[in-house]
Amino acid sequence: MELKYDISVVVPLYNEEESLPELHSWIKRVMDENKLSYEVMFVDDGSTDSSWDVVEQLHAQDVNAKGIKFQRNYGKSAALQKGFEAVQGSVVITMDADLQDSPDEIPELYRMITEDGFDVVSGWKKKRYDPITKTVPTKLYNWAARVITGIKLHDFNCGLKAYKNAVVKSIEVYGDMHRYIPPLAKYAGFNKIGEKVVEHQARKYGTTKFGLNRFINGPLDLMTVAFMGKFGKKPMHFFGVIGMMLFFIGFVFFLYMGIDKIFFNETAERIADRTEFYVALAAMLMGVQFFLAGFVAELMGRTSSSRNTYLVEKTIDAN
């Protein structure tokens, strides 16, 4: 695909009617001052307020303001995925619509991608304006993400990030995987991942759209990303190995009991009355189940389509 812009800014939004004009004006000013060609892709994730009307008004004022509106709320990951599919900039910037991310960071993020050669640059909100009930769990979560993924980032969940166009066209963001785009990029072969300290601003309008469920979903998604990155294309290497080990353990138990009964202890209790028999039987059955799970996963991986379908209600100049 021919790239038409220096920068594409993808802004997922949900009920952010108050902040959109100010955010767009801010982005436009930064782009004009730095003489960068751009597009801003607002992805309305099924807002129930007048956010889409605001996007239409912004497009009437600036043709570089574009939009996609979902028929219902799918979540931030779906909004980012649809935005990634539509953008045509050589560098893709993501930022939240609530004005907590500063567009003034865009020129340096762009430079780090185009001049320093990074594939991904993640923002780090070193000084945050969040309550302690959010900052403490976030630190624990970021520590776990660093350990599991091997990517040394301080703030995986920062919405302000920059990517080469090839990165966003090569990955699929689904579920709540927007938190783990750097690991997804790494597993897709984009290994040069950097970090930049960015300004975090207090929320000016509205309220946060994320509840306590993120503290449950986050760790689960982290395990999913780690598993898919290592075994997504070869699930048999995970399930099959466990299955073979369990089956082998059970078989050794049966072999031991058989030899003991036949050659050394003929008058002993029946094999079926021994505790070891049920341990061996359970191990062998579980081994077979794990092996079959890996086999079925291999078949599904080879036959299923990887793309999700999201119902788009309206678009504004989004190819």
Protein Blocks (a to p, Z undefined) as FASTA:
>chain_A
ZZfbfbdcddddehilkmmmmmmmmmmmmmmmnopacddddddehiablmlmmmmmmmmm
omkbccdddfbdfbjklmmmmmmmmpccfbdcdddfkopacfklmmmmmmmmmmnopabd
cdddfbacbdfklmmmmmmmmmmmmmmnopacfblmlmbdcddfklmmmpccehjlmmmm
mmmmmmnopabccdddddddddfbhcdfbdfklmmmmmmmmmmmmmmmmmmmmmmlmmmm
mmmmmmmmmmmmmmmmmmmmmmmmmmbccfklpmklmmmmmmmmmmmmmmmmmmmmmmmm
mmpcfbdcdddfbdchiZZ
